[in-house]
């Protein structure tokens, strides 16, 4: 396979920023040479995108999404790797469910990485069989979309995973401080007459988790930070040497709580869209390295769950297929495309302690090919997901993945 006239966007590569021709044989990069004939609009090649948090509903509620449609959606969006949340039926708290996910996903171009449940049945009472889950293929441990309210459980988990340098993932929301919340608590929620979820409900859990981490040691990842206070807390913790990482969900950078003024349930997500001040703090946190990675938090919902009055609609937004277009919309002097691509490719791998992908001769070819100029219509016909809960549906978008190479597997649409 040959990739001609592609600009390398990989800060780990000696070819970063160069327009090159790449030859790939048997899943390995065999050569990289400077392109002899330059083009006016070369495509971009980057280390393969990776998502830390996708909900594919399989097994259990496959009418919203299943492993095959989820992975095909991810592939269409340029992802070579996706982490699968354990919020399935049955819960991914046992070897058989982890093996089911890996077996069903094995023939797809995009690789699936199951996240094992932290607690049995996601009930937050006792630890799942973490060592057994790890041996069967789980790459980290979390209760997924359910926050861990049991502080003792988190403490034991952080102690236990140190046996094998494992990772615990926390979703920071205090359920008692956000009960009944529909959106961010602030002037917009007051004006709309909706119950809000305060920044405090996120901040107190992060403070608790960091205190436990300081006591136990171990590795903790905080998923989906959404407030300026959260960014400040994590920056301070990193300066003290705590082994903590965090990510921000892509749609948290694209929209604010102002987007909910029309009561469109497409914007109803958890954590909720915050204020413009928070959005700016999140962008700054990405740029200065406080925030380690971007995630998509792909959360499909069918019409019966989403096309309802706002307070009855379920939380969640899909975003794997449109990720690159959203990245381009965020590019600015303060937040470069290079940084955004890094945070969606090797950023997640850093969190999971996976080796970085390098676009160099002799390296394994795990690549995403992008066209920053391609305009395309995102509608029900082009949407690969089973669900349509995206505010971008029906829009003309700019920027698209045009190929994925994952070793000897590849997807290059015509």
N, C-alpha and C positions, 0 to 999 in steps of 0.2 A: 504494500500500500504506500502511495506517495501523497504527501500534502504539499502542495506548491503555493508559493507566495502567501505565506502565513506569518503574521507578526507574533513573536513569542512574548507573552506576558507572564513571566515567571521570575520573581526576584532571586530565586535559588539558582537560576541558569546563567551561564556565561553569555547566552544568546538573547538575554532579556532586551526587548525593544527592537530586535533586528528582524528584517523580513527574510525568511529562509525557506528552503525546501527540506522536508523531512521524509526520510524513507524508513518504513516500519516493516519488519519481517518477524513472523511468528511471535507477535506481541512485544517485540523489543525494538527500541529505537536504534537503527543501524547506522544512520548518518544524518547530520544536520549541516547543510551548506548554505551560504548566502545565495539568495535568488539572483540569477543573472539578469533577468528582465523584471523590473519593478512594475507594480500595478498601481492604479490611482486609488483603489479602495480594497486593500488586502484584508483578508479575514484574520481573525485573532485565534491563536491557539494558547490554551492555558491548562494548567493541571486540572484534572477532572473535578467538577463540582461535587461537593459532599454535603448532605443535609443531616443534621443531628437529631431531627425530631419530625417524623412523618407518621401519620395515623392512617393505616391502610385497612383497618376494620376486619382483618382476615386472620383467623377464623372469627365468625360471629355475625357481623352486620355487613355482609358482602354486597348488599344492594346499594350501599353508599360508595364503596370502593372495595377492591380486592387486591391481593398481592400482584396479580398480573397487570391489571389496569393501572395500579399505583406505580409500579416500576416502569411501565411503558410511558406514563405521564412524566415521571422523573427523567427518563431517557430523552424524551422529546424536549425537555427543558435543559438538557446538557449535563445531567447528573450521572456520574459513574458509580456513586455510592450513596446509599440512604440508610439511616438508622431507623428501625421500626419500633414504635412505641408498644409497650406490653398491654395496652388497654384493649384486649381482645376477649372473645368468649369461646372457649375458656381462656382465662388470663394466662399470659406467658410467664407463669411461675413454676414451670415444670419442664423437664427435658423434652417430652414429646411435642409440646407446642413450639419450642425453639427449633427442634428438628423439622417439624412440619413447615415452618416458615422458610428455613434454609433449603429444604428439598424442593418446595414449590417454586422458589425464586431462582433455583440454580441455573436454569436455561436462559434467563434474561440477560440482556447486555448490562444493565445496571445491577450492581451487587447489593444484596440486602444484608444489613448488620443488625440482628435483633438486640433490643435492650431488654434485659431480664427484669422481672418485677422485683422491687425491693422488699415488699411485704407479701405474705401469703394472701392470695385472692385480692390483692390491692386494698386490704381492709385496714392496714396501718397498725396492726396489733403485734404481729410476730414476723421475724425475718423469713423470707423465702429461702429455699435451698440454694443459696448463692453460689457455693462451690460447684454444685451439680449443674447449675445454669451456665456457669463459666465454661465448664468442660464440654458442654453441648453446643457452645458457640455464642453465648451472650457477651457483648463487648463492654457493657456498663450496666448499672443497676439504678432503677428509678421506678416510682409509681406513676410515671407518665403525666397525664392530665390531672391527676389527683395529687394535691399537695400533701406532704408528710407532716401531719400535725403532732405526731408522737415523737417528742424530743429524745426520749430514751431509745426508740427504735433507730433514729438517725445516728445517735452516738454509737450504738452497737454495730451498725452497718459500717461506719467509718473505721472502727477498730477492726472489724472482721476482714474487710477488703485489703487491709495492709499486708495480709499474708501473701498476696500475689500482686501487690501494687495496683489494685483495682480502682475503679472510679464510681463514685456515687453522684447521681444527678438530682438536684432539687428544683422543684417548681415553687417559687416563693409567693405564696398567698396565704394569709391567715384567714381561714374560713369563718371564724367567729367575728372578724372585723369587716367582712365583705358579704355577709349573708344577704341574699336577695338583690345583690348589685347587678346592674345591667350595663353600666358604662363607667368611665372615670368620674369620680366625685369632684365636682367643681362648678364653676358658673354655668357651663353648658348643660350639665345634668340638671341643675336647679331650674334653668330656663325651660328645659324640655319636660320637667316633672318626672324624671326617672331616678330610681334609686342608684346611688353611685358606689363605686369601689374606690376607697381612698388610697393614696400613695402610702399611707401608714400601714395598710394591710400587707404590702410587699416589704416595706422597710423593716418591720419587726421580725419577720421570718428570716430575712437576710442577716440581721443582727444576731438572732438566735443561732442560725447555722454557722456563722463565722466564729461565734463564741465556742460552739461545740467543736468545730474544726481545730481551734487553737488548743483545746483541751486534749483532743484525741490524736491529732496528727492525721495523716492520710491525704487523699485527693478528693476534692469536692468541686463539682461544676454546677453553677447556678444558671438555669435555663430561663431565657425570656425576660431579662431585666427590662424595665420599662419606664423608670423614673430617674430624675436627676439625682435624688438622694441615694438610690441604689448604686449608681455609677460611683458616687463619692465614697460610699462605704467599701466597695470592692477595691477601689484605687488605694484606699488607706490600708486595707488588709494585705494587699500585694506588697506594699512597701515594708510591712512587718515580716514578710517572708512566708506567709501562709500559702499553701499549695492550692489556691483557688483559681478557677477560670470561670468565664461567663460568656454568654452569647446574647445577642439581641435578635428578635424576629424581624424579618425584612419588612413586613407591612407596618411595623411600628415606626419605621423611618419614613414611610411614604404617606402616611395619613395621621391626622390628629383627631381629638374628640370633636372638633368642628365638623368633621365628615358625617357625624351622626345627626346633624340638624334636620335631615330629611326623613329620619326614622328608618333608614334602609338597613335591614338586618344583615346585609352582606358585610357591614362594618362592625358587627357585634362579635367581638373576639375576647379571648381570655389569655393573657392579661389584656385589659381594655386599652384602646387607643388613648394616649395621654395628651397633655397640653403641648403647644408649640415649644414652650420652654424645655419640656422634657425631651422632645424630639431633637432639639439642638444639642442638649447634653449627651444624648445617645450617639449622635453623629461625632461629637467631639471625643467621646470615649472610644469610638472605633478608630478615629484618626490617631489618637495618642497611645493606643495599645492597651488601654484598660479593658476594653471589650475584645475578647480573643477571636470571636467567630460570629458569622451570620448564620441564622437558621431560618427555615421556611415555615415550620409548624403547620404543614399541610394537613388540614382537618376537614375532610369532606362531609357535607350534610345534604340529604335529599330534600326535595321540595316540601315534603310533609313535615320536615323538621325545621326548615328555614323560612319558607314562604308563609309566615304567620305575623300576627301583631308583634311588635318589637319585644315586648316583655315575655312573650311565649316562645319566641324563636330560640333555637340552640346556638351556642357559641361556635365559632369556627370559620375559617377562610381557606380556600385552596390557593396554591401559589407556585408549585413546582414548575409548571410549564411556562410561566410568564416571568420567571426569576430574572433573567438577563435583561429584559425590557425594563423591569423595575430598577435594576442596578444602574442602567444608563440614565434613568430619570433622576437619580440621586447624585450623579457625578458633578463635582464642583471643584473650585480651587482648593477648598479646605479638605475635601474628601475625594481623592482621585479614583479613577476606574481601577488603577493598579491595586490600590488598597482594598477596594470592594471585592475584586476578583480573588485576592489573597484570602480575605476573610470568609469566602464561600468555597474555597478549595483546600488549601493547606491549613487554614485556621481550624476547621473542625478536626482535621487529622492531628493537629497539635493538642487539642483538648483530649482526644482519645489516646494520646501517646502512640499514634501510628507514625511510621516514617513519612517524611514529606515526599511528595511527588516532584521529581525534577525533570525538566525537558532537556536532557543531555544524552549524548551517544552512550549506548549500553544500558540505559535505564528502561524499566518496564513502562510500556506505553499505556498510560491512564490519562487520557486527554479529552478536552472539550474544545470543539471548533465553533467559533462564534462569528456572526455577521452583524456588525454594529449599525449597518445602514439598511438592512432588509426591513421593509414594512409589510405587516401581515395582519389579517383580520382575526381577532380572537372571538369566536362565536361557538354555538353549540356544535357546529359541524367540525371545526378545527380542534375543539376541546377534547382531549384524550380521556380525561377523568370521567367517571360515572356521574359525578356531581358538578353542579354549576355555580356553587356559592363563591363567586369572585366578583368584586366591583368592576373588574376590567372586562368582564364578558360583554361583547357587543362593541368593543372599542378597536380602533385601528392602532396597532402598537408598532414601535420601532425597536429593532434589535431582537435577534433570535438565535438560539443554538441551531447549528446546521450539521452537527455531527458529534458522535461520541465514540471513542476508542477505548476499550477496556481489555487490554491484552490482545488475545486472539479474537475477541468478540468486538463487533463494531456495528454502528448504526449511522449510515450516511444517507439521509432521505434524498430522493431525486428532486 
